[in-house]
Amino acid sequence: MKIQSAEFEKSAPSYADCPEASLPEFAFVGRSNVGKSSLINMLTGKDKLATVSSTPGRTQMINFFQIDRRWKLVDLPGYGYAKTSKKNKERFREFVSEYLLEREPLLCVFVLIDSRLPPQPIDLAFTQWLVESEIPFVLVYTKADKTKPGALQKTQKEFLKGMEEYCEAPPRTFITSANKRDGRKDLLEFIQLALSANSSQ
């Protein structure tokens, strides 16, 4: 897949404000500061499509981007940022959950995991909720260029081990680096296959 155009469509502060469900959607979500904006920019080939900030927790709305007028990339607020108020955390949880549970065109959720860290309880809890809610997802390890291969393999193994209690089969996994553009081809091929499968239904 070659992306020709990537355009910002809308920021939605609530589920009711989301744009018309007109095209297949792929949602990106992860802990704050996991490198989500950098990955989105790398994937689309647009350096400033998603705002990259040194301050975690800046994405506080659901951001929609239209790709080649064929599908939408959806940037969900990061979770787990300690300095976000309890009230905001609850608000984020409610409208993000509503989007994930109710959005009909959603084909897959890309759960971003920081490859530099051991398995985080909040990431495992989120994937457990996705499994229990029967929402399709894949794991995307970010910042792989900052992790030694052996350490990354250990992190992956430990994360999948942590999922065994609630997940019968391990999810598809991708290794990425926004700096080196690693994983871009694999992610785009996966999206292309998902779009093809969806159009044939």
Beta strands, then each sheet from edge to edge (+ up, - down):
strand 1: 6-12
strand 2: 25-30
strand 3: 62-67
strand 4: 71-75
strand 5: 106-114
strand 6: 137-142
strand 7: 173-175
sheet 1: 1+ 3- 4+ 2+ 5+ 6+ 7+
end
